[in-house]
Amino acid sequence: MAPKTTNDNEIFVGKKTVMYYVMAIVAQFDTGTNDVVVRARGTAISHAVDAVEATRNKYMPDIQVSKIEIGTDRMQGKQGNMVNVSWIKLSLKRR
């Protein structure tokens, strides 16, 4: 199954292994696009950063992080209470 996306160039990082998302990033750039956006929330933030860094350092040294956005959303938790959930958006560009 492919990573969840809303646009063709967006990848939402979740619970799968980091290499899964590395290959998804590489595959997006292989389609000819010059911009890819990697998004994550909560504990998946570290996986998103690891996937981007592994892609840059091992597979595609010609990409760079063009923009980093962070924030917090208020969401309803499993027990019905409101919780803060951090998110990150990493915009990648081919040099």
C-alpha positions as CSV (number, residue, x, y, z in Angstrom):
1,M,0.0,0.0,0.0
2,A,1.3,3.5,-0.9
3,P,1.8,6.2,1.8
4,K,-1.3,8.3,2.4
5,T,-1.2,11.5,0.2
6,T,-3.6,14.3,-0.6
7,N,-1.5,15.8,-3.4
8,D,0.7,13.8,-5.7
9,N,3.8,15.3,-4.1
10,E,2.8,14.9,-0.4
11,I,3.8,12.0,1.8
12,F,2.2,11.5,5.3
13,V,4.6,9.6,7.6
14,G,3.0,7.2,10.1
15,K,4.0,3.9,11.8
16,K,5.8,2.1,9.0
17,T,9.6,1.8,8.9
18,V,11.8,4.7,7.9
19,M,13.0,3.0,4.8
20,Y,9.4,2.7,3.5
21,Y,9.2,6.5,3.5
22,V,12.7,6.9,2.1
23,M,11.6,4.9,-0.9
24,A,8.4,6.9,-1.2
25,I,10.4,10.1,-1.3
26,V,12.7,8.8,-3.9
27,A,9.8,7.4,-6.0
28,Q,8.1,10.9,-5.9
29,F,11.2,12.6,-7.2
30,D,11.6,9.8,-9.8
31,T,8.2,10.8,-11.3
32,G,9.8,14.1,-12.4
33,T,8.6,16.4,-9.7
34,N,11.0,18.9,-8.2
35,D,9.1,19.4,-5.0
36,V,8.0,16.9,-2.4
37,V,6.3,17.6,0.9
38,V,6.7,15.3,3.9
39,R,4.2,15.7,6.8
40,A,3.9,14.0,10.2
41,R,2.2,14.4,13.5
42,G,3.0,13.3,17.0
43,T,5.5,10.5,17.5
44,A,5.9,10.1,13.7
45,I,7.8,13.4,13.5
46,S,11.1,11.7,14.3
47,H,10.5,9.2,11.5
48,A,9.8,12.0,9.0
49,V,13.0,13.7,9.9
50,D,15.0,10.4,9.7
51,A,13.4,9.6,6.3
52,V,14.3,13.0,4.9
53,E,17.9,12.9,6.2
54,A,18.4,9.3,5.0
55,T,17.2,10.2,1.6
56,R,19.4,13.3,1.4
57,N,22.5,11.6,2.8
58,K,22.4,8.1,1.1
59,Y,20.2,8.3,-2.0
60,M,19.7,11.8,-3.3
61,P,22.3,14.3,-2.2
62,D,20.9,16.8,-4.8
63,I,17.8,17.5,-2.7
64,Q,17.5,20.1,0.0
65,V,15.0,21.1,2.7
66,S,13.6,24.3,1.3
67,K,11.1,25.0,4.2
68,I,10.2,23.6,7.6
69,E,6.9,24.4,9.3
70,I,5.9,23.2,12.7
71,G,2.8,23.7,14.8
72,T,0.3,22.2,17.3
73,D,-3.3,21.2,16.7
74,R,-5.9,20.7,19.4
75,M,-7.6,17.3,18.8
76,Q,-10.1,15.2,20.7
77,G,-8.2,12.3,22.4
78,K,-9.4,8.7,22.8
79,Q,-11.0,9.4,26.1
80,G,-12.9,12.4,24.8
81,N,-10.5,15.0,26.3
82,M,-8.7,17.7,24.2
83,V,-5.0,17.0,23.6
84,N,-2.3,19.0,21.8
85,V,-0.7,17.2,18.8
86,S,2.5,18.6,17.3
87,W,3.0,18.4,13.5
88,I,5.8,19.1,11.1
89,K,5.8,19.8,7.3
90,L,9.1,19.4,5.5
91,S,9.3,20.8,2.0
92,L,12.0,19.3,-0.2
93,K,13.3,20.7,-3.5
94,R,15.7,19.2,-6.1
95,R,18.7,21.5,-6.6
